[in-house]
Amino acid sequence: MGSILSRGFAAALAVAASIGIMEPALAETPVCPALTAKRSLNIIVPAYFYPTDPGAPEQWDKLVASARAATRAGFRLAVIVNANNGELDDDSDFSPDYAAVVDRLDAAGALILAYVHPYQKPQPGKLPSVQRPVGDIATNLSYYKKFYPKVDGVFLDVNLANKSNVDYYRDIRKAVYLAFGASAYTVFNGGDYSEDTAAWPHAAQYRDLFDTIVIYENSGAEWTKERSYPAWVRQGAPDKQAFIVHHAGKLPGGTARARFCGVARELLYVVPARRNAAWLYAVQGSPERNVYGSLGNAFDTLMSVACWVNDQKACDYSP
C-alpha cells in the first residue's frame, strides 16, 4: 500500500508541476560561499581586439550577453572600445565593424568607453614623457562621437598623475564633455604607473576630477605582494576606484573562481580595507603580447562572481 501511495503522490506532483501549480525548488549553489552579503561590484573590460579578428565575433557576442546579464543583476558592465588606438582624426578612420558592435553593446545596456591616450606609451620601465596636445585629443574625441554616437564616455590610458598635470587633465575633461555632453563617464587609468610614488600625494585630485580612477593595473603576481595604499584609497568611495589584474592565473587560489572570489573579498568585504574598489577586471589565459587581446579563459567565471556579489544569484543569460 505504501508503495502505491508513494507512486500516486509522485504522479500528482508531476502533474501539478506540469500545469504550473508548483515548481520544484532549486537551491542556489553559492559562487563565493564566504561572501554572503550583497555588495556593488562592476566590471570594466579592456576589449582591445578588432571585431573581425579570428575568434573575436564570439567574444563580442559574449560581451553583449554579459551586458544583459549585468543589467539583470544590478551592476554595470563597461566595455572599452579601442578604435585605431584612439587616434581618430579623419573620415578614413571610421570602422563599420566597430559601429556594429557599439550599437549591439548599447542595446544590451553596456557602458561604452572610448579609448584615448593623453601620453605616448613609454619604453618598458619608463614613465610617460611625451604629452599629446589637448587639441589632438579633442579631435580624437570628436571623431569618436561622429563615428560611434552611442559611446557613453572615455577611458584615458597612459597618464602621468603629477601635480603639474592637473590643469592639463582638467582641459581634457572639458574636451570630453564638449564631445559627449556633461553626462559622459570618465575613467582615468592611474594604475599602470602606480610605482611612481611621487604621484600618490596628488592622485586623489585625479580621482576627484574623473568619475573613476584605476588604482591598480598590474599582474596577479604583483597582487600577492603587500602594498600600503594611502588613506584616500582605503577610505574612498568604492565606485570611484578600479582594479585591473592581468595574468590573473598568478593570483592566490587553486581555481579561477577561488581567485576571483578572493579578489572581490579583498576589494569589498575586508575591514579595515587594504584595497578598496567597486570596479574590477581580471583576465587569465589571454595572449602574452596583448593581455587584453581576448577575454581570456575565465571571463564567464568573473561574471559569475560579479553576479553573485551583487545579487547572490547566478547570472541570467536569457535573451
C-alpha positions as CSV (number, residue, x, y, z in Angstrom):
1,M,0.0,0.0,0.0
2,G,2.8,2.4,0.9
3,S,4.4,1.8,-2.5
4,I,1.2,2.5,-4.3
5,L,0.6,5.8,-2.3
6,S,4.2,6.9,-3.0
7,R,3.8,6.4,-6.7
8,G,0.4,8.2,-6.7
9,F,1.9,11.1,-4.7
10,A,4.8,11.4,-7.1
11,A,2.4,11.3,-10.1
12,A,0.3,14.1,-8.5
13,L,3.4,16.2,-8.0
14,A,4.5,15.7,-11.6
15,V,1.0,16.8,-12.9
16,A,0.9,19.8,-10.6
17,A,4.3,20.9,-11.8
18,S,3.4,20.4,-15.5
19,I,0.4,22.7,-15.3
20,G,2.2,25.4,-13.3
21,I,0.6,24.9,-9.9
22,M,4.0,24.4,-8.4
23,E,7.7,24.3,-9.4
24,P,10.4,22.1,-7.9
25,A,12.6,24.2,-5.5
26,L,16.1,24.5,-6.8
27,A,18.8,25.5,-4.3
28,E,21.1,28.3,-5.5
29,T,24.7,27.0,-5.4
30,P,26.9,29.7,-3.9
31,V,29.5,31.0,-6.3
32,C,31.5,32.6,-3.4
33,P,30.3,30.8,-0.2
34,A,32.2,33.2,2.1
35,L,30.6,36.3,0.5
36,T,27.1,36.2,2.0
37,A,26.2,39.9,1.8
38,K,25.4,41.9,-1.3
39,R,27.9,44.5,-2.5
40,S,28.2,46.6,-5.6
41,L,30.8,45.3,-8.0
42,N,31.0,46.5,-11.6
43,I,33.1,45.0,-14.4
44,I,35.3,47.1,-16.7
45,V,36.7,45.3,-19.8
46,P,39.6,46.5,-21.9
47,A,38.3,44.9,-25.2
48,Y,41.4,45.5,-27.3
49,F,40.5,43.2,-30.1
50,Y,39.1,44.1,-33.5
51,P,35.6,42.9,-34.1
52,T,36.5,40.7,-37.1
53,D,39.8,39.2,-35.7
54,P,39.9,35.4,-35.6
55,G,37.7,34.4,-32.6
56,A,36.6,37.9,-31.9
57,P,33.0,37.8,-33.1
58,E,32.3,35.1,-30.4
59,Q,33.9,37.3,-27.8
60,W,31.8,40.3,-28.7
61,D,28.7,38.1,-28.6
62,K,29.8,37.1,-25.1
63,L,30.2,40.8,-24.1
64,V,26.7,41.6,-25.4
65,A,25.1,38.7,-23.5
66,S,27.1,39.7,-20.4
67,A,25.9,43.2,-20.6
68,R,22.3,42.0,-20.5
69,A,23.1,39.7,-17.5
70,A,24.8,42.5,-15.7
71,T,21.8,44.7,-16.1
72,R,19.5,42.0,-14.7
73,A,21.9,41.5,-11.7
74,G,22.0,45.2,-11.0
75,F,25.6,46.1,-11.9
76,R,27.4,47.8,-14.8
77,L,29.5,46.2,-17.5
78,A,31.8,48.8,-19.0
79,V,33.5,47.9,-22.3
80,I,36.5,49.9,-23.5
81,V,36.4,50.2,-27.3
82,N,39.9,50.8,-28.8
83,A,39.4,52.0,-32.3
84,N,42.6,52.8,-34.1
85,N,44.4,53.0,-30.8
86,G,42.2,56.0,-30.0
87,E,43.8,58.2,-32.7
88,L,40.8,59.0,-34.9
89,D,41.5,62.2,-36.9
90,D,39.8,61.9,-40.3
91,D,36.9,60.1,-42.0
92,S,39.0,57.3,-43.2
93,D,39.3,56.0,-39.6
94,F,35.7,55.0,-39.5
95,S,35.1,51.3,-39.0
96,P,31.6,49.8,-39.8
97,D,32.7,46.8,-37.7
98,Y,33.2,48.9,-34.6
99,A,29.9,50.8,-35.3
100,A,28.0,47.5,-35.4
101,V,29.4,46.2,-32.0
102,V,28.9,49.6,-30.4
103,D,25.2,49.5,-31.4
104,R,24.8,46.0,-30.1
105,L,26.5,46.8,-26.8
106,D,24.4,49.9,-26.3
107,A,21.2,47.9,-26.9
108,A,22.3,45.4,-24.3
109,G,22.9,48.1,-21.7
110,A,26.7,48.2,-21.6
111,L,28.6,51.3,-20.6
112,I,30.7,52.0,-23.7
113,L,34.0,53.9,-23.2
114,A,36.3,55.2,-25.9
115,Y,40.0,54.5,-25.6
116,V,42.2,57.6,-25.7
117,H,45.8,58.1,-24.6
118,P,47.0,61.5,-23.4
119,Y,50.7,60.4,-23.4
120,Q,52.6,58.4,-25.9
121,K,53.3,54.9,-24.5
122,P,56.9,54.9,-23.0
123,Q,59.5,52.2,-23.1
124,P,59.1,49.4,-20.5
125,G,60.2,50.6,-17.1
126,K,60.0,54.2,-18.0
127,L,57.4,56.9,-17.1
128,P,55.4,58.7,-19.8
129,S,57.1,61.8,-21.0
130,V,55.7,62.7,-24.4
131,Q,52.4,64.6,-23.8
132,R,49.9,64.9,-26.6
133,P,48.3,68.3,-27.2
134,V,44.8,68.7,-25.8
135,G,43.7,69.8,-29.3
136,D,44.7,66.5,-30.8
137,I,42.8,64.6,-28.1
138,A,39.8,66.8,-28.7
139,T,39.9,65.8,-32.4
140,N,40.1,62.1,-31.5
141,L,37.0,62.6,-29.2
142,S,35.0,64.5,-31.8
143,Y,35.6,61.7,-34.4
144,Y,34.6,59.0,-31.8
145,K,31.4,60.9,-31.3
146,K,30.8,61.3,-35.0
147,F,31.6,57.6,-35.9
148,Y,30.1,55.9,-32.8
149,P,27.5,58.2,-31.3
150,K,26.3,55.7,-28.7
151,V,29.7,55.8,-26.9
152,D,29.0,56.9,-23.3
153,G,32.4,58.2,-22.2
154,V,36.1,57.9,-22.2
155,F,38.9,55.7,-20.8
156,L,42.1,57.7,-20.6
157,D,45.1,55.5,-20.7
158,V,48.9,56.2,-20.5
159,N,48.8,59.0,-18.0
160,L,51.1,60.8,-15.6
161,A,49.3,61.8,-12.4
162,N,51.6,64.5,-11.0
163,K,50.8,67.9,-9.5
164,S,51.8,69.9,-12.6
165,N,49.4,68.0,-14.9
166,V,46.1,68.7,-13.1
167,D,45.2,71.6,-15.3
168,Y,46.1,69.6,-18.4
169,Y,43.7,66.9,-17.4
170,R,41.1,69.4,-16.5
171,D,41.2,70.7,-20.0
172,I,40.9,67.1,-21.3
173,R,37.8,66.6,-19.2
174,K,36.3,69.8,-20.8
175,A,37.1,68.3,-24.2
176,V,35.3,65.1,-23.2
177,Y,32.2,67.0,-22.1
178,L,32.3,69.1,-25.2
179,A,32.3,65.9,-27.4
180,F,29.9,63.7,-25.4
181,G,28.0,66.0,-23.1
182,A,28.2,66.7,-19.4
183,S,26.9,63.2,-18.5
184,A,29.9,61.5,-20.2
185,Y,31.5,58.9,-17.9
186,T,35.2,59.4,-17.5
187,V,37.8,56.9,-16.3
188,F,41.4,57.8,-15.6
189,N,44.0,55.0,-15.6
190,G,46.5,55.9,-13.0
191,G,47.3,52.3,-12.2
192,D,49.7,51.4,-14.9
193,Y,52.4,53.6,-13.5
194,S,51.4,53.3,-9.8
195,E,55.0,52.6,-8.8
196,D,55.7,56.3,-9.3
197,T,55.3,57.0,-5.6
198,A,55.8,60.7,-6.1
199,A,52.4,60.8,-7.9
200,W,50.4,59.4,-5.0
201,P,50.1,62.6,-2.9
202,H,48.4,64.2,-5.9
203,A,46.5,61.3,-7.3
204,A,43.5,62.0,-5.1
205,Q,42.9,65.1,-7.1
206,Y,42.6,63.0,-10.3
207,R,40.1,60.7,-8.6
208,D,38.0,63.8,-7.8
209,L,38.4,65.1,-11.4
210,F,37.1,62.0,-13.0
211,D,34.2,59.6,-12.3
212,T,36.6,56.6,-11.7
213,I,40.3,56.2,-11.3
214,V,42.2,53.0,-11.9
215,I,44.3,52.5,-8.8
216,Y,46.0,49.3,-9.9
217,E,46.7,47.8,-13.3
218,N,49.2,45.0,-12.8
219,S,49.7,41.3,-12.7
220,G,48.3,38.7,-10.4
221,A,51.8,38.0,-9.2
222,E,52.2,41.7,-8.1
223,W,48.8,41.5,-6.4
224,T,50.2,39.0,-3.9
225,K,52.8,41.5,-2.7
226,E,51.9,43.6,0.3
227,R,51.2,47.2,-0.7
228,S,50.4,50.1,1.6
229,Y,47.7,52.2,-0.1
230,P,47.2,55.8,1.1
231,A,44.1,56.6,3.3
232,W,42.3,58.3,0.3
233,V,42.3,54.9,-1.4
234,R,41.4,52.8,1.6
235,Q,38.6,55.2,2.8
236,G,37.3,56.5,-0.5
237,A,34.0,55.7,-2.2
238,P,34.5,52.3,-3.9
239,D,32.7,53.3,-7.1
240,K,35.3,55.9,-7.7
241,Q,38.1,53.3,-7.9
242,A,39.0,50.4,-10.1
243,F,41.5,47.5,-10.0
244,I,42.6,45.7,-13.2
245,V,44.5,42.5,-12.9
246,H,46.1,40.8,-15.8
247,H,47.9,37.4,-15.7
248,A,45.2,36.6,-13.1
249,G,46.2,32.9,-13.1
250,K,49.0,34.1,-10.7
251,L,46.5,35.2,-8.1
252,P,46.2,33.1,-4.9
253,G,43.7,30.2,-5.2
254,G,43.6,26.9,-7.0
255,T,40.8,27.8,-9.4
256,A,39.7,30.9,-11.3
257,R,36.6,31.0,-9.1
258,A,38.6,30.9,-5.9
259,R,40.9,33.6,-7.3
260,F,38.2,36.0,-8.3
261,C,36.1,35.4,-5.2
262,G,39.3,36.3,-3.2
263,V,39.8,39.5,-5.1
264,A,36.2,40.5,-4.6
265,R,36.6,39.8,-0.9
266,E,39.8,42.0,-0.7
267,L,38.1,44.9,-2.5
268,L,34.7,45.0,-0.8
269,Y,34.5,42.8,2.3
270,V,37.7,43.1,4.3
271,V,37.5,45.5,7.3
272,P,39.5,47.6,7.7
273,A,40.1,47.9,4.0
274,R,43.5,47.4,2.5
275,R,42.3,47.6,-1.1
276,N,39.0,49.3,-2.0
277,A,37.1,49.4,-5.3
278,A,33.8,48.7,-6.9
279,W,35.2,48.3,-10.4
280,L,37.2,45.2,-11.3
281,Y,38.7,43.4,-14.3
282,A,40.7,40.2,-14.1
283,V,41.9,38.2,-17.1
284,Q,43.8,35.0,-17.4
285,G,44.9,32.9,-20.4
286,S,45.0,35.9,-22.8
287,P,47.8,36.5,-25.4
288,E,51.1,37.3,-23.8
289,R,51.8,40.0,-26.5
290,N,48.5,41.8,-25.7
291,V,47.0,40.8,-22.4
292,Y,43.7,42.4,-23.4
293,G,43.7,40.9,-26.8
294,S,41.0,38.5,-25.7
295,L,38.7,37.8,-22.8
296,G,40.9,35.0,-21.7
297,N,39.7,31.6,-20.5
298,A,37.8,32.7,-17.3
299,F,35.6,35.6,-18.2
300,D,32.5,33.6,-17.5
301,T,33.8,32.9,-14.1
302,L,34.5,36.6,-13.5
303,M,30.9,37.4,-14.5
304,S,29.6,34.7,-12.2
305,V,31.4,36.2,-9.3
306,A,30.1,39.7,-10.1
307,C,26.5,38.4,-10.4
308,W,26.9,36.6,-7.0
309,V,28.4,39.6,-5.2
310,N,25.6,41.9,-6.5
311,D,22.6,39.6,-6.4
312,Q,23.6,36.5,-4.5
313,K,22.4,34.6,-7.6
314,A,23.8,33.1,-10.8
315,C,23.9,35.2,-13.9
316,D,20.8,35.2,-16.0
317,Y,21.9,35.0,-19.7
318,S,18.4,34.6,-21.2
319,P,17.9,36.6,-24.4
